């Protein structure tokens, strides 16, 4: 079992949904402890479960609609890091499963890491457009600094 995984989630072709990927890209140019692994999870679904079970600590970064101003971000840990699944999105198939569904499966299989932290960044737009909005782009460095403070 590895020590720490920082996992960026999202689709960079869907505007601000790509913030997780942008954070991982930025962290790759920063000094990190050798026990930290960076993974761009992109739009991975249930395969995230395979990653989660390999690490003691997992830090996840994703766009999250929290009703905040675009670019505002929050850190969630412990029980607050477990998200609600959207069964309507699944439509009877697991092909549309995302991060919340992967977490629910990992919990059911009892393979959640010892510590799970989620950084959610409020998106402005998640339509088919490349690049982050100015507000979310501005949040990338502070989120990276907050992640570095975790270790």
C-alpha positions in Angstrom: 0.0 0.0 0.0 1.4 3.4 -1.0 1.5 6.4 1.2 -0.3 9.3 -0.5 -2.2 9.7 -3.8 -3.3 13.1 -5.1 -6.0 12.4 -7.7 -7.3 15.1 -10.1 -10.7 14.3 -11.6 -12.4 16.0 -14.5 -12.7 16.5 -18.2 -10.5 19.4 -19.6 -12.8 19.5 -22.7 -15.7 20.6 -20.4 -14.3 23.9 -19.2 -14.0 24.2 -15.5 -14.7 20.5 -15.0 -11.0 20.1 -15.9 -9.8 21.8 -12.7 -8.6 18.5 -11.2 -6.4 17.9 -14.3 -5.0 21.5 -14.1 -4.1 21.1 -10.4 -2.2 17.9 -11.1 -0.4 19.5 -14.0 0.6 22.4 -11.7 1.7 20.1 -8.9 4.0 18.2 -11.3 6.2 21.4 -11.4 6.3 21.8 -7.6 8.6 20.0 -5.1 6.8 17.0 -3.6 7.7 14.4 -1.0 8.8 11.2 -2.6 5.9 9.3 -0.9 3.3 11.4 -2.9 2.0 10.1 -6.3 0.1 12.4 -8.7 -2.5 10.9 -10.9 -4.6 12.6 -13.5 -7.8 10.6 -13.2 -9.5 12.5 -16.0 -13.0 11.1 -16.5 -12.3 7.7 -14.8 -15.3 6.0 -13.4 -15.2 2.9 -11.2 -11.6 2.2 -12.0 -10.9 4.8 -9.3 -11.7 2.1 -6.7 -8.6 0.2 -7.8 -6.5 3.4 -7.1 -8.2 4.2 -3.8 -7.3 0.8 -2.2 -3.6 1.2 -2.9 -3.0 4.2 -0.7 -3.3 5.1 3.0 -4.1 8.8 2.2 -5.9 10.1 -0.8 -6.4 13.7 -1.7 -8.9 14.3 -4.5 -9.4 17.5 -6.5 -12.6 18.0 -8.6 -15.0 20.6 -9.8 -18.0 20.6 -7.4 -21.2 22.6 -7.6 -21.5 23.8 -4.0 -23.5 27.0 -4.7 -20.5 29.2 -4.2 -19.0 31.9 -6.3 -17.0 30.5 -9.3 -13.4 29.7 -8.3 -14.2 29.4 -4.6 -13.0 26.1 -3.1 -13.5 24.1 0.0 -11.6 21.2 1.7 -13.7 18.3 2.9 -12.3 15.6 5.1 -13.6 12.6 7.1 -17.3 12.0 6.7 -17.8 15.2 4.9 -15.6 13.9 2.0 -18.1 11.1 1.2 -20.4 12.4 -1.5 -24.0 11.6 -2.4 -24.4 9.4 -5.5 -26.7 10.3 -8.3 -28.6 7.2 -9.2 -30.6 9.1 -11.9 -27.3 9.6 -13.8 -26.7 5.8 -14.0 -29.9 4.9 -15.9 -29.5 1.2 -15.0 -25.9 1.0 -16.2 -22.5 1.6 -14.5 -21.0 3.2 -17.7 -21.9 6.6 -16.4 -20.5 6.1 -12.9 -18.3 8.9 -11.6 -16.3 9.7 -8.6 -19.2 9.7 -6.1 -20.3 6.3 -7.3 -16.7 5.0 -7.1 -16.5 6.2 -3.5 -19.7 4.5 -2.7 -18.5 1.2 -4.2 -15.1 1.5 -2.4 -17.0 2.0 0.9 -19.2 -1.0 0.2 -16.1 -3.1 -0.5 -14.4 -1.7 2.6 -11.4 -0.5 0.5 -11.5 3.2 1.3 -8.2 4.7 2.3 -7.5 5.5 5.9 -7.8 9.2 5.1 -9.7 10.8 2.3 -9.6 14.5 1.6 -11.6 16.2 -1.2 -10.9 19.7 -2.5 -13.9 20.9 -4.4 -13.7 24.0 -6.7 -16.8 25.8 -7.7 -17.0 25.8 -11.5 -18.4 28.7 -13.6 -19.0 26.7 -16.7 -18.9 23.0 -17.5 -20.0 23.0 -21.2 -18.0 21.8 -24.2 -15.2 24.4 -24.2 -11.5 23.9 -23.6 -9.8 25.8 -20.8 -10.7 27.0 -17.4 -12.6 30.2 -16.7 -10.5 33.0 -15.3 -12.1 32.5 -11.8 -11.3 28.8 -11.7 -7.8 29.3 -13.2 -7.1 31.8 -10.4 -8.0 29.1 -7.8 -5.5 26.5 -9.1 -2.4 27.8 -7.3 -4.1 28.3 -3.9 -5.6 24.8 -4.1 -2.1 23.4 -4.9 -0.6 25.3 -2.0 -3.4 23.9 0.3 -2.7 20.4 -1.0 1.1 20.8 -0.3 0.2 21.9 3.3 -1.5 18.5 3.8 1.9 16.6 3.8 
